[in-house]
Amino acid sequence: MASLGLVLVVGVTEFERTAPGALSRVHESDPALAGMNDCSACHGGWFETMADACLECHQQVAAHLDEDRGLHGMLLPDDGATRCALCHSEHHGEGFAVVNRSSFALAGVPDPQAFDHASIGFDLAGAHLELDCTECHEHAEAELPPPGEFRYLGLQQDCASCHDDPHEGAMQLDCTACHGQAAFDIFEPRDHGAQLPLVGGHGGLDCATCHEVDSPFALEALGARGGASGARSCTDCHDSPHHPGFVAGTAWLAEASRDMICAHCHRADHESFREPGLSVDAEQHAQSGFPLTLPHDELDCAQCHAGGPESSFDERYPGRTAESCAACHDDPHAGQFTLPVAQAADCLDCHDRHRFEPHTFDSVAHDLLAMPLTDSHAALDCEACHAADGPEGTRVFRGTAERCEQCHTDAHEGFFDAFFAPVSAQAVPSTPAAGDCASCHATTHFDDVDREAFDHAAFTDFAIRDAHAQSECESCHPRAAEPDFTGRSFGRVAEHFGDFMGCVTCHADPHAGAFDQPSLPAFVDGRADCARCHAESSFRVLPRGFDHSLWTGYPLEGHHAELDCSACHAPLATPSPEGRSWDHALGTSCADCHSDPHAGQFLERGETDCAACHRNTRSFLDMRFDHDRDARFPLGDAHRNVSCAECHESVPWGPLEIVRYKPLDTQCVDCHGLDEALLLRRLEESR
């Protein structure tokens, strides 16, 4: 065993000493390899191949092999992709080039100067074909590339890796999107034909014409994330003169989008949108809103679409519809139905689509207007209202009278004008379109008036209710024996009762104007005249009561408030000529109704003021009399507790007996007499 180990050591030692030759300069210049005698560093050890050892240093080549790119990645294993030494020989000394023409030949490239770069994914063309290898691969023929540099590896296919960027990074697309390899000033837009072939009217344009700077479609914006794309529709650049309905209709027929429907009729290579041979078939024409049916189906296009080469689209195609008769036909109505103050009428509202005569306007259509033809009006001929006295003998339709008062004389002589005027506080809320008269009268006959529906309050400012509602209209409006010139026989109130002055117009005032004094209120709860107190159901009904104090100046207080009206106002056996059934009160003083128990003792200037002593009307015994204040004789302490009867005795007065209050004496001796002895004693004492 010891002998075997010795043999192996000797053998390895001998192997290290018998290398086939010196390393090439490129490997010898590597400090990690220079002077080494360990063959496994390049040839592999016990468990790795020579290729594995090479790729440990040549990692770029290893990456190309793994990713199937570059010249090494394009080689198949059988072509030597994993046998480095097949193409790159070593141990020939420092003057031997490891990469040489033989290396290229073994890799399938007989002439390195004619190397097909397309095989490694980079197609050289144009100006690049005129370049020497060293103009791009600076160290291709160097005996020893500088440290860290490569002969062929390490270059990028990006144009900017070799050429300065005149756009300073503003372009989002790569250079090849616009430029070819011939020259930078020759633009070769890549795949532009897939979006829009640059032919016809689009050929020869400068790029900026369509890709305007700072626009959404600027060259700098193309390809930007979230920005515009290169694909555009015709309308992105050209204004469409067509109506949106026509565009939508033709797109539907062609099963195309509205954005791209232009190309269905207009070719992309056209020089003008008006190119010869452009036509529209009947189905497309219908999408314009004007189907070519009778009587337009046999017309030549030029009969409707006139105009020479210089005329505009709008002049040749004004956008008419089959209903726009007046666009081509003279108006026999002299513009009556195209007035600016009204919506223009459609000829087809009155005329047949295929012929103008006879007209189709009947009574049903007339009913849709402001004045329907009903009852008496339905029997009239059209000429009765529509006379041919317009300009140049045209028949007048617009502006024809449509309100009753425009044709018929006002039988009310303007009485209701104030109630229809907007400025009137009593204006009727709504007036029929036929006019004021139609608010009450029907079109059958003027006598045809719905009396139940007539709002007497709104139209006359006099509401008919209660007792008035039980009367016939003729009670206030007696019919005349003969109709007047307007045909009216219904009587006017003023003709029989005079001017309206309130209740007294028809009813006599039983109060003889007593409640019409200026000092009394003219209105109570918004009611005037008799209605201040009385209801219209009966004069005896007082819905708000009767304020005796307000209206008579005599408040009903105390016992008076408990009395029936007839206690003071005696019922009359026969009503007065004015209709009064209660008599006037006797007066407002106490003596007018009550006898004087004092027999005139307190009579002053012809009147007795009972309230001076008696407190209220509840009871005469409720006194307010103060002897110290109201009499000539203050009672004082000595007389305060003396009974009234001690001084005020009952005395006969004719057939009666009354209490005497005045005149009475007020001297002491008048009641108490004279004590002479006492008088003499006081005289002596005073001396």
Buried (B, 14 or more C-beta within 10 A) or exposed (E): EEEEEEEEEEEEEEEEEEEEEBBBBBBBBEEEBEEBEEBEBBBBEEEEBBBBBBBEBBEEBBBBBEEEEBBBBBBEEEBBBBBBBBBBBBBBEBEBBBBBEEBBEBBEBEEBEEBEBEEBEEEBEEEBEEEEBEEBBBBBEBEBBEEEEBBBBEEEEEBEEEEEEEEEEEBBBBBEBBBBBEEBEEEBBBEBEEEBEBBBBBEEEEBEEBBEEEEEBBBBBBBEEEEBEBEBBBBEEEEBEBBEEBBBBBBEBBEBEBBEBBBBBBBBEBEEBEBEEEEBEEEBBBBBBBBBEEEBEEEEEEEBBEEEEEEEBEEBBEBBBBBBBBEEEEEEBBEBBBEEEEEEBBBEEBBEEEEEEEBEBEEEEBEEEEBBBBEEBEEEEEEEBEEEEBEEEBBBBBEBEBBBBEBBEBBBEEEBEEBBEEEEEEBBEEBEEBBBBBBBBBBEEBEEBEEEEBBBEBBBEEEBEEEBEEEEBEEBBBEEEEEEEEEBBBBBBEEEEEEEEEBBBBBEBBBEEEBEEEEEEEEBEEBEBBBBBBBBBEBEEEEEEEEBEEBBEBEBEEEBEEEEEEEBBEEEEEEEEEEBBBEEBEEEBBBEEEEBEBBEBBEEEEEBBBEEBBBEBBEBEEEEEEBEEEBEEEBEEEEEEEEEEEBBEEEEBEEEEBBBBEEBEEEEEEEEEEEEEEEEEEEEEEE
